[in-house]
Amino acid sequence: MIDPLDLRDIVRSGLLSFPVTPFDGQDAFNPHAFSAHLEWLAPHPVAGLIVAGGTGELFSLTPAEVVAVVRTAKAAQKGKPVIAGCGYGTRLACEMAEGIEAAGGDGILLLPHYLIGAPQDGIANHIRAVCAATKMGVIVYNRGQSVVSAETLARLADDCPNLIGFKDGTGDIDTVRRITIQNGDRLAYIGGMPTHELFAQAFRGAGVDTYSSAVFNFVPETALRFHAAFSAGDDATCARMLTEFYYPFARIRDRKTGYAVSAIKAGVALRGFDTGPVRPPLTDLTEEERAMMAELIDGRA
Ligand SMILES: O=C([O-])C(=O)C[C@H](O)[C@@H](O)C(=O)[O-]
């Protein structure tokens, strides 16, 4: 396992890959297809992988499947850090973190607790318990019903030495900026909006200097070229790539709720990998939409 503070520095150092989770004809996790996809991505330099995240359909995986995803990723990646999505209620999240650690995981991304809105001290107790259940580095993810404030996160960072990062999927730049100011270098910051490239430059202004890329799954060169332009402050290249690739992709993604994941999985299948379908409650792209994705991939920036 990578020391949590080293993991924090690695996370800061580059683009983060969020692979999809393939399923077979029986709707079971398909480790062979997953390995083949990860091996195809492996030569492309990223800081690390976050498996079984939102793009990896954590919300549709069993805890045992999350562990199997981590084991497969560790074997396929050989050396790159593997962080895994983790979540649900506190007891389940703690058990899942233990399973991920035992499977050789290097860290967890703590997705929102399940279903219900909760006050700041309750969310803090949940995060504290999960941090205490593992020696791995923990990254907190603001999204949906689980949104920590800058003050809560600063208190948690004091209490939990293995809390190493914050990822935002809310787009609330005011809160994000308060968090980066209040927590400074203590945490790594990850932009995690759906198709984050659309927001990357705005988030950079709020102190977020890296992000997760779902499109990296099927157009890794494009994703890395955008990240290089973003890191160099080359806003003209970012604007050109947004216009030529990311906005057309967003038009397909926006056709139906959940397509931020389904369109990515379709893209991976179009690159020749046996992803299988998305699991309910998501739905797959139509044939017409797959053809739109194929055209986008052929003409990519
Ligand atoms: O949990 C997730 O999969 C994410 O939100 C990360 C994605 O990679 C997101 O940043 C995106 O769609 O580019």
The ligand as an ORCA input file, in Angstrom:
! r2SCAN-3c Opt
* xyz -2 1
  O     -16.957      9.367    -10.075
  C     -16.715      9.541    -11.277
  O     -16.645      8.624    -12.114
  C     -16.425     10.902    -11.711
  O     -17.154     11.794    -11.419
  C     -15.223     11.137    -12.468
  C     -15.422     11.351    -13.934
  O     -14.247     10.944    -14.561
  C     -15.728     12.792    -14.285
  O     -14.750     13.622    -13.803
  C     -15.864     12.892    -15.789
  O     -16.941     12.457    -16.275
  O     -14.932     13.350    -16.475
*
